[in-house]
Amino acid sequence: MYNTMAGDKERKIRQLKHNLDDSRMREKRSEDMDAYQRVFDARTISQLVKMLNNGVITEIVGIISQGKEANVYFAYGEERLPIAIKIYKIDIQSAKWMKNYIKGDPRFKKIGTSPDKVIFTWCQKEYRNLMQITQAEIPCPQPLFFRNNILLMDYIGDKNGTPAKKLKDSVSDLKKPNKELEVTLQYIAELYSKAKLVHADLSEYNILYYQNTQYVIDVSQAVSRSHPKAKQYLARDIKNIINFYTNIGVSTPDPLEIYTTILHKGN
């Protein structure tokens, strides 16, 4: 019985690695292999196998995006519903800058000193931020589950696995760009007033555009508005969005006026 269970686990691990290894990292340069191992260490693989055994994940199809901080995978969850799996890399350098967005946030008083603990907190932080944004009724991927450095959330895109485009790649799809500017600025205001958060890295790269709706993504760095640098990050978010819309030909308002209005109405 034990041998059968052990064999089944090994089989699942081999299949999991095959699906995760969509870009065939092992055939690339040594630095790519190092990046692969930072994402798929033994603990991460073990947690994914547990999620497969528990039915939280039923199938991992392949990679959606690769980044310095994390990789995102297309998968199926319970009842074959499409989901996204975000796996944060266990990386010392990333852990160092992540602390700047965790320290000062009253929700996370005990961070820990090891890179593992910092990144596990980072994953929990994105989960909690997504929960607050969802409760504020701002469109975003709804968080489903997290464990260590693994976050499961709703998938934004076609059911066949084609992901939604980022706002930066959707300019030709915007029927009324001036109205989309109003929507984005409304999201920033509601993040502050309703979700009690500042995105802290908002730009055309961190907004998806799918079926005429904008979705806020990549909110792991989002901070409580009581964070010491929250107002600084708010001003930067507004500037990034104004720059994007200005560059695509939209007449834009004064960023300082937007900033002042958001602070006044949000407090």
Contacts in CASP RR format, 6 or more apart in sequence:
PFRMAT RR
TARGET T0000
AUTHOR 0000-0000-0000
METHOD contacts of the structure
MODEL  1
MYNTMAGDKERKIRQLKHNLDDSRMREKRSEDMDAYQRVFDARTISQLVK
MLNNGVITEIVGIISQGKEANVYFAYGEERLPIAIKIYKIDIQSAKWMKN
YIKGDPRFKKIGTSPDKVIFTWCQKEYRNLMQITQAEIPCPQPLFFRNNI
LLMDYIGDKNGTPAKKLKDSVSDLKKPNKELEVTLQYIAELYSKAKLVHA
DLSEYNILYYQNTQYVIDVSQAVSRSHPKAKQYLARDIKNIINFYTNIGV
STPDPLEIYTTILHKGN
9 49 0 8 1.000
12 49 0 8 1.000
12 52 0 8 1.000
12 53 0 8 1.000
13 45 0 8 1.000
13 49 0 8 1.000
16 45 0 8 1.000
16 48 0 8 1.000
16 49 0 8 1.000
16 52 0 8 1.000
16 60 0 8 1.000
17 40 0 8 1.000
17 45 0 8 1.000
19 59 0 8 1.000
19 60 0 8 1.000
19 61 0 8 1.000
19 62 0 8 1.000
20 40 0 8 1.000
20 48 0 8 1.000
20 60 0 8 1.000
20 62 0 8 1.000
20 63 0 8 1.000
20 73 0 8 1.000
21 36 0 8 1.000
22 62 0 8 1.000
22 63 0 8 1.000
23 63 0 8 1.000
23 66 0 8 1.000
25 32 0 8 1.000
25 33 0 8 1.000
25 35 0 8 1.000
25 36 0 8 1.000
26 33 0 8 1.000
26 36 0 8 1.000
35 89 0 8 1.000
38 89 0 8 1.000
38 90 0 8 1.000
38 91 0 8 1.000
39 70 0 8 1.000
39 71 0 8 1.000
39 87 0 8 1.000
39 89 0 8 1.000
39 90 0 8 1.000
40 87 0 8 1.000
41 90 0 8 1.000
43 148 0 8 1.000
44 87 0 8 1.000
44 90 0 8 1.000
44 148 0 8 1.000
44 149 0 8 1.000
44 150 0 8 1.000
47 147 0 8 1.000
47 148 0 8 1.000
47 150 0 8 1.000
48 57 0 8 1.000
48 60 0 8 1.000
48 150 0 8 1.000
51 57 0 8 1.000
51 145 0 8 1.000
51 147 0 8 1.000
51 150 0 8 1.000
51 152 0 8 1.000
52 58 0 8 1.000
52 60 0 8 1.000
55 77 0 8 1.000
55 78 0 8 1.000
56 77 0 8 1.000
56 78 0 8 1.000
56 144 0 8 1.000
56 145 0 8 1.000
56 152 0 8 1.000
57 75 0 8 1.000
57 76 0 8 1.000
57 77 0 8 1.000
57 83 0 8 1.000
57 85 0 8 1.000
57 152 0 8 1.000
58 75 0 8 1.000
58 76 0 8 1.000
58 77 0 8 1.000
58 78 0 8 1.000
58 80 0 8 1.000
59 75 0 8 1.000
59 76 0 8 1.000
59 77 0 8 1.000
60 73 0 8 1.000
60 74 0 8 1.000
60 75 0 8 1.000
60 85 0 8 1.000
61 73 0 8 1.000
61 74 0 8 1.000
61 75 0 8 1.000
61 76 0 8 1.000
61 161 0 8 1.000
62 73 0 8 1.000
62 74 0 8 1.000
62 75 0 8 1.000
63 71 0 8 1.000
63 72 0 8 1.000
63 73 0 8 1.000
63 74 0 8 1.000
64 72 0 8 1.000
64 73 0 8 1.000
64 74 0 8 1.000
64 84 0 8 1.000
64 161 0 8 1.000
64 163 0 8 1.000
65 71 0 8 1.000
65 72 0 8 1.000
65 163 0 8 1.000
68 89 0 8 1.000
68 94 0 8 1.000
69 88 0 8 1.000
69 89 0 8 1.000
69 94 0 8 1.000
69 220 0 8 1.000
70 86 0 8 1.000
70 87 0 8 1.000
70 88 0 8 1.000
70 89 0 8 1.000
71 86 0 8 1.000
71 87 0 8 1.000
71 89 0 8 1.000
72 84 0 8 1.000
72 85 0 8 1.000
72 86 0 8 1.000
72 87 0 8 1.000
73 84 0 8 1.000
73 85 0 8 1.000
73 86 0 8 1.000
73 87 0 8 1.000
74 82 0 8 1.000
74 84 0 8 1.000
74 85 0 8 1.000
74 155 0 8 1.000
74 161 0 8 1.000
74 163 0 8 1.000
75 82 0 8 1.000
75 83 0 8 1.000
75 84 0 8 1.000
75 85 0 8 1.000
76 82 0 8 1.000
76 83 0 8 1.000
77 83 0 8 1.000
77 152 0 8 1.000
82 155 0 8 1.000
82 157 0 8 1.000
82 159 0 8 1.000
82 161 0 8 1.000
83 144 0 8 1.000
83 152 0 8 1.000
83 153 0 8 1.000
83 154 0 8 1.000
83 155 0 8 1.000
84 141 0 8 1.000
84 152 0 8 1.000
84 153 0 8 1.000
84 154 0 8 1.000
84 155 0 8 1.000
84 156 0 8 1.000
85 150 0 8 1.000
85 151 0 8 1.000
85 152 0 8 1.000
86 123 0 8 1.000
86 126 0 8 1.000
86 150 0 8 1.000
86 151 0 8 1.000
86 152 0 8 1.000
86 153 0 8 1.000
87 149 0 8 1.000
87 150 0 8 1.000
87 151 0 8 1.000
88 94 0 8 1.000
88 119 0 8 1.000
88 122 0 8 1.000
88 123 0 8 1.000
88 149 0 8 1.000
88 150 0 8 1.000
88 151 0 8 1.000
88 220 0 8 1.000
89 119 0 8 1.000
89 149 0 8 1.000
90 115 0 8 1.000
90 116 0 8 1.000
90 119 0 8 1.000
90 149 0 8 1.000
91 115 0 8 1.000
91 119 0 8 1.000
92 115 0 8 1.000
94 115 0 8 1.000
94 119 0 8 1.000
95 115 0 8 1.000
95 118 0 8 1.000
95 119 0 8 1.000
98 118 0 8 1.000
98 119 0 8 1.000
98 122 0 8 1.000
98 220 0 8 1.000
98 221 0 8 1.000
99 111 0 8 1.000
99 118 0 8 1.000
101 125 0 8 1.000
101 200 0 8 1.000
101 220 0 8 1.000
101 221 0 8 1.000
101 223 0 8 1.000
101 227 0 8 1.000
102 108 0 8 1.000
102 111 0 8 1.000
102 118 0 8 1.000
102 121 0 8 1.000
102 122 0 8 1.000
102 125 0 8 1.000
103 111 0 8 1.000
104 223 0 8 1.000
104 224 0 8 1.000
104 227 0 8 1.000
104 228 0 8 1.000
105 125 0 8 1.000
105 223 0 8 1.000
105 224 0 8 1.000
105 227 0 8 1.000
106 224 0 8 1.000
106 226 0 8 1.000
107 125 0 8 1.000
107 128 0 8 1.000
107 224 0 8 1.000
108 121 0 8 1.000
108 124 0 8 1.000
108 125 0 8 1.000
111 117 0 8 1.000
111 118 0 8 1.000
111 121 0 8 1.000
112 118 0 8 1.000
112 121 0 8 1.000
116 149 0 8 1.000
119 149 0 8 1.000
120 148 0 8 1.000
120 149 0 8 1.000
122 220 0 8 1.000
123 146 0 8 1.000
123 148 0 8 1.000
123 149 0 8 1.000
123 150 0 8 1.000
123 151 0 8 1.000
123 220 0 8 1.000
124 146 0 8 1.000
125 220 0 8 1.000
125 222 0 8 1.000
126 143 0 8 1.000
126 146 0 8 1.000
126 151 0 8 1.000
126 219 0 8 1.000
126 220 0 8 1.000
127 143 0 8 1.000
127 146 0 8 1.000
127 151 0 8 1.000
129 195 0 8 1.000
129 197 0 8 1.000
129 219 0 8 1.000
129 220 0 8 1.000
129 222 0 8 1.000
130 140 0 8 1.000
130 141 0 8 1.000
130 142 0 8 1.000
130 143 0 8 1.000
130 153 0 8 1.000
130 219 0 8 1.000
131 143 0 8 1.000
132 195 0 8 1.000
132 196 0 8 1.000
132 197 0 8 1.000
133 140 0 8 1.000
133 191 0 8 1.000
133 195 0 8 1.000
133 197 0 8 1.000
133 216 0 8 1.000
133 219 0 8 1.000
134 140 0 8 1.000
134 142 0 8 1.000
134 143 0 8 1.000
135 195 0 8 1.000
136 190 0 8 1.000
136 191 0 8 1.000
136 194 0 8 1.000
136 195 0 8 1.000
137 194 0 8 1.000
138 187 0 8 1.000
138 190 0 8 1.000
138 191 0 8 1.000
138 194 0 8 1.000
138 195 0 8 1.000
138 216 0 8 1.000
139 187 0 8 1.000
139 213 0 8 1.000
139 214 0 8 1.000
139 215 0 8 1.000
139 216 0 8 1.000
140 215 0 8 1.000
140 216 0 8 1.000
140 217 0 8 1.000
140 219 0 8 1.000
141 153 0 8 1.000
141 154 0 8 1.000
141 155 0 8 1.000
141 156 0 8 1.000
141 215 0 8 1.000
141 217 0 8 1.000
142 153 0 8 1.000
142 154 0 8 1.000
143 151 0 8 1.000
143 152 0 8 1.000
143 153 0 8 1.000
143 154 0 8 1.000
144 152 0 8 1.000
144 153 0 8 1.000
144 154 0 8 1.000
145 151 0 8 1.000
145 152 0 8 1.000
146 152 0 8 1.000
155 161 0 8 1.000
155 163 0 8 1.000
156 163 0 8 1.000
156 164 0 8 1.000
156 208 0 8 1.000
156 210 0 8 1.000
156 215 0 8 1.000
156 217 0 8 1.000
157 163 0 8 1.000
157 164 0 8 1.000
157 210 0 8 1.000
163 208 0 8 1.000
164 208 0 8 1.000
164 209 0 8 1.000
164 210 0 8 1.000
164 215 0 8 1.000
165 173 0 8 1.000
165 208 0 8 1.000
165 209 0 8 1.000
165 210 0 8 1.000
166 204 0 8 1.000
166 205 0 8 1.000
166 206 0 8 1.000
166 207 0 8 1.000
166 208 0 8 1.000
166 209 0 8 1.000
167 184 0 8 1.000
167 204 0 8 1.000
167 205 0 8 1.000
167 207 0 8 1.000
167 208 0 8 1.000
167 209 0 8 1.000
167 214 0 8 1.000
167 244 0 8 1.000
168 203 0 8 1.000
168 204 0 8 1.000
168 205 0 8 1.000
168 244 0 8 1.000
170 209 0 8 1.000
171 177 0 8 1.000
171 248 0 8 1.000
173 209 0 8 1.000
174 180 0 8 1.000
174 209 0 8 1.000
174 248 0 8 1.000
175 212 0 8 1.000
177 245 0 8 1.000
177 248 0 8 1.000
177 249 0 8 1.000
177 250 0 8 1.000
178 250 0 8 1.000
178 251 0 8 1.000
180 214 0 8 1.000
180 245 0 8 1.000
181 241 0 8 1.000
181 245 0 8 1.000
181 250 0 8 1.000
181 252 0 8 1.000
183 214 0 8 1.000
184 207 0 8 1.000
184 214 0 8 1.000
184 241 0 8 1.000
184 245 0 8 1.000
185 238 0 8 1.000
185 241 0 8 1.000
185 258 0 8 1.000
187 214 0 8 1.000
187 216 0 8 1.000
188 199 0 8 1.000
188 202 0 8 1.000
188 234 0 8 1.000
188 237 0 8 1.000
188 238 0 8 1.000
188 241 0 8 1.000
188 258 0 8 1.000
188 262 0 8 1.000
189 261 0 8 1.000
189 262 0 8 1.000
189 265 0 8 1.000
189 266 0 8 1.000
191 197 0 8 1.000
191 198 0 8 1.000
191 199 0 8 1.000
191 216 0 8 1.000
191 222 0 8 1.000
192 198 0 8 1.000
192 225 0 8 1.000
192 234 0 8 1.000
192 262 0 8 1.000
192 263 0 8 1.000
192 266 0 8 1.000
193 262 0 8 1.000
193 265 0 8 1.000
193 266 0 8 1.000
196 224 0 8 1.000
196 225 0 8 1.000
197 219 0 8 1.000
197 222 0 8 1.000
197 223 0 8 1.000
197 224 0 8 1.000
197 225 0 8 1.000
198 222 0 8 1.000
198 223 0 8 1.000
198 225 0 8 1.000
198 227 0 8 1.000
198 230 0 8 1.000
198 231 0 8 1.000
198 233 0 8 1.000
198 234 0 8 1.000
198 237 0 8 1.000
199 206 0 8 1.000
199 216 0 8 1.000
199 219 0 8 1.000
199 221 0 8 1.000
199 222 0 8 1.000
199 233 0 8 1.000
199 237 0 8 1.000
200 221 0 8 1.000
200 222 0 8 1.000
200 223 0 8 1.000
200 229 0 8 1.000
200 230 0 8 1.000
200 233 0 8 1.000
200 236 0 8 1.000
200 237 0 8 1.000
201 218 0 8 1.000
201 221 0 8 1.000
201 222 0 8 1.000
201 233 0 8 1.000
201 237 0 8 1.000
202 216 0 8 1.000
202 237 0 8 1.000
202 240 0 8 1.000
202 241 0 8 1.000
203 237 0 8 1.000
203 240 0 8 1.000
203 241 0 8 1.000
203 244 0 8 1.000
204 240 0 8 1.000
204 241 0 8 1.000
204 244 0 8 1.000
205 218 0 8 1.000
206 216 0 8 1.000
206 217 0 8 1.000
206 218 0 8 1.000
207 214 0 8 1.000
207 215 0 8 1.000
207 216 0 8 1.000
207 217 0 8 1.000
208 214 0 8 1.000
208 215 0 8 1.000
208 217 0 8 1.000
209 215 0 8 1.000
223 229 0 8 1.000
223 230 0 8 1.000
223 233 0 8 1.000
224 230 0 8 1.000
225 234 0 8 1.000
227 233 0 8 1.000
231 263 0 8 1.000
234 259 0 8 1.000
234 262 0 8 1.000
234 263 0 8 1.000
235 255 0 8 1.000
235 259 0 8 1.000
238 255 0 8 1.000
238 258 0 8 1.000
238 259 0 8 1.000
238 262 0 8 1.000
239 255 0 8 1.000
242 252 0 8 1.000
242 253 0 8 1.000
242 255 0 8 1.000
242 258 0 8 1.000
245 252 0 8 1.000
246 252 0 8 1.000
END
